[in-house]
Amino acid sequence: PLVADAEMLGTPDPELAATMGFSGFGKKARTFDLEAMFEQTRRTAVERSRKVLEAREREKEDQTEKEFRIPCSDSSASASSATRAGPKLTEREAVCSESEDNSNEVLSGPSMQSQSSAKGPAEDTDDDDDGEEFIGPPLPPGFKDSDDDNDDDTEEEDNNPVKKIPDSHEITLQHGTKTVSALGLDPSGARLITGGYDYDVKFWDFAGMDASLQAFRSLQPCECHQIKSLQYSSTGDVILVVSGNSQAKVLDRDGFPVMECIKGDQYIVDMTNTKGHTAMLNSGCWHPKIKEEFLTCSNDGTVRTWDVNNEKKHKSVFKPRSVQGKRVIPTTCTYSRDGKLIAAGCQDGSIQIWDRNMSVHTKFHCRQAHASGSDTSCLTFSYDGTVLASRGGDDTLKIWDIRQFKKPLNSADGLPSFFPMTDCCFSPDDKILVTGTSVKKGGGSGKLFFFYRETFQKLYEIEVTDASVVRCLWHPKLNQIMVGTGNGLAKVYYDPVKSQRGAKLCVVKTKRKERQAETLTQDYIITPHALPMFREPRQRSTRKQLEKDRLDPMKSHKPEPPVAGAGRGGRVGTHGVTLSSYIVKNIALDKTDDSNPREAILRHAKEAEENPYWVAPAYAK
């Protein structure tokens, strides 16, 4: 099309073109003949490989000549090797010429030579050669061996999934002193956000942090409400904040508000007719495919979907119902991996799943998924989308096939959970399921348990800290595990070999030293409108200023020590010759022994008894 446009325009008047500044318009677009370029590349590659071969043959001939010269060498063996070198060269030349003649095929890169060159030595290997010859730069030493080792490692890892868990190293981020109840990582894994019962949301940037591990921003987006859930959208440009109030918020990457959901009218009975939630939120998450849509569930007994661009009203409402058809509170909600299904775990122990586009009847439901009256704290779909894992408030972890939703595929119990947001998540390869356990204060350590998805056999456990493990998150890109605990820590587990970026970036950076030089220099007052004669010279830098001050005899003068005894050298002594200074000195010297306070108090008791003067005469009359 560009060429056609150029021809259609024709060549404009050169003077006009020069004045208007579009003198390049008349030129035709360049066209490239790709086949010719590929052919050219192939020929140069063939030529180069032939030269390399010839050089190698020459080296071999020199070698054989040297062997002739050595008297103890076997002449017949060297002669035979020399005769072999001849045919080998001609054979390879034949291969090269064949490839040159075969110009009809368009090759990308020198794949043909590498095949022929690999074939050449295999057909006729020289007796003197230890290994095969390859055209091109020599492989680094031990290349093959290391490759084989890697193969062995991967085989071993497949057989033993515990080796895939990245827990050899850890870092601890201090969020605060109260429970870390929410964790979020952006899709690229560059930033971590933590939220807690102390109402704070903290932002951690792995690339910008040093080994002191300080958050770069801390804010309270929902005033005095505990943070229930934090999640980056699928593109990572906005964050959903679900807290203890009835309005979810959306912040941008730097924590500035983008939208806040509307509060519903709590006097309307039918929750479909209110524009938003009327009671405390429990959970929320983003749609995995549509970047503007998110989901929230609340104590008003509804699950609602929202659009970021419309904060005035929800998109749709889903109302979970008990067996009797009564309202039931959803404690957690999630989308399936393709975003077509919406699942909610409810307080009556049921798990209810709707089609995203049909909000009236559930598509799948399981009535007795967990114990009634317990808060199901987490639902999550596997990466392949076939399996749903649920973490119950009844101390169990279950895994379901939603197509046969009557009974779980597997379940594990004895996993105490005291928090309404205790997590479970799948490993990036979908073979392991992870969850945390809660402990009472002083009741041991909170642990992270790893279960094999197929058999639900317990593979591994990590003792995290002497408090409950609330949140866990295994990021597929970083291959690192983030854990939020009940004592205000966010821990990151990683493996220097298996993990990428993330915590590895900030651990290697040394702590920045605080420069104390700046505190010593005098304050510099900027007066832009002062007259030149009164204007102070602008400070270039604090270090230079310090160096200048050191050279200034007045500024770098050591303060004089206090004068002992009489004054001298024009300085007044500590106590002069005046009466006042004499009295002050004597007051200071009067050292009455007050080591026994009882004696000091009763010193005048006898005298007061014998000769009452102050108190007794007043009462005598």
Disulfide bonds with the S-S distance in Angstrom:
none
